[in-house]
């Protein structure tokens, strides 16, 4: 099992920045370098949606238009950590942000953009952007 713990959420004004982190731990986390990692978010009254993903080899999945140019995913394999740098935040970015992980290989269109592609999930961290 892999445990994922998110941190870095909080309240920020529109135009501000936050950096989310997700730390992986657990018996199988020793294989962290082989995991594909993702970030999703759930806004109030909406379904959880894809935000960003990075493969085990460092490949970046295309960001959705809603965050493209503002959000950046990165990983630190030595620290079993993945980060989400969020700049130019907007009130519509307000959501609970979830970290996800999988070691499973994915193929075809939309890989790692689907919740079903991931096996492990964190509890989420709240991000609130005030106008």
Secondary structure by P-SEA (a helix, b strand, c coil): cbbbbbcccccccccbbbbbbbbbbcccccccccbbbbccccccccccccccccccccccccccccccccbbbbbcccccbbbbbbcccccccccbbbbbbbcccccccccccccccccccccbbbbbbcc
